Amino acid sequence: MTETSPTDLRETVRRRYAAAATQVTEGGSACCGPAAIEVDENFGSTLYAADERDALPAEAVAASLGCGNPTAVADLREGERVLDLGSGGGIDVLLSARRVGPTGKAYGLDMTEEMLALALANQKQAGATNVEFLKGAIEAVPLPAHTIDVVISNCVVNLSTDKPAVFAEMYRVLVPGGRIGISDVVADDTLTPEQRAERGEYVGCIAGALSFAEYRAGLEAAGFTSVEITPTHGVADGMHSAIVRAVKPVA
Ligand SMILES: C[S@@+](CC[C@H](N)C(=O)[O-])C[C@H]1O[C@@H](n2cnc3c(N)ncnc32)[C@H](O)[C@@H]1O
């Protein structure tokens, strides 16, 4: 079996999500809205409440490729600064922006040009002014240290080829006392990486998933405390969508 290099894998991920963004951008029609691109009911916009979906541009909803609803668990408050890692078409950034209000700010970070273009169009359509989309990798966040109150992410950490770097970057950008509220695919601790790969593709958010113990250890190694990983629904045999919460200690 030939090994895929991290660089090749990341390029495969980028191409997969560029194609997904293009499908939403080009798939729409004046009467029926954009074509939804979710893989099945375990992923995508059905994981959001109807009133949340109704408040957003149809393209932002159609581009939803997450495995949960991180804004529902992050307990966002007026005035907070939020960063969404791997923001895609922008659904969680736009929902966060509504929750933090005009005194807060919601940043979205994504490496895929086509997704960023879709997110910017959705921001414009939503009329959201407290929003900024940034191009870059979640392993090297283009923001200064100690500038973010809450890091959210929806089904993206599993796609990273350098997860310790992602955890370190979350920790770096958060203020002391800051927190994370993430949705991600997580594997049972009994599943080997080979068994995870048998259950689904890397680009489909399955093969690259960490186990519960690996996720906890990775966050704790970066310095996080109060780590909680709660499965919400199954996405494959022994693999779950989960809510991941943790805190950057004050001292
Ligand atoms: C499964 S989609 C999820 C998008 C969005 N969070 C949502 O819920 O709809 C993954 C997104 O993460 C982005 N992405 C994947 N790996 C990344 C990385 N290493 N750095 C930055 N963005 C990444 C992709 O371009 C894509 O937009």
The ligand as an ORCA input file, in Angstrom:
! r2SCAN-3c Opt
* xyz 0 1
  C     -16.412     19.326      6.228
  S     -16.218     20.995      5.666
  C     -17.001     21.853      7.004
  C     -17.295     23.285      6.684
  C     -18.080     24.058      7.761
  N     -17.403     24.010      9.044
  C     -19.490     23.547      7.890
  O     -19.895     23.124      8.981
  O     -20.207     23.555      6.888
  C     -14.498     21.280      5.922
  C     -13.994     22.699      5.640
  O     -12.723     22.845      6.249
  C     -11.790     23.400      5.333
  N     -10.475     22.842      5.713
  C     -10.118     21.531      5.754
  N      -8.864     21.393      6.196
  C      -8.404     22.646      6.462
  C      -7.169     23.172      6.940
  N      -6.153     22.355      7.246
  N      -7.032     24.515      7.084
  C      -8.072     25.340      6.759
  N      -9.258     24.912      6.286
  C      -9.439     23.575      6.148
  C     -12.297     22.980      3.970
  O     -11.861     23.878      2.964
  C     -13.807     23.017      4.158
  O     -14.343     24.294      3.876
*
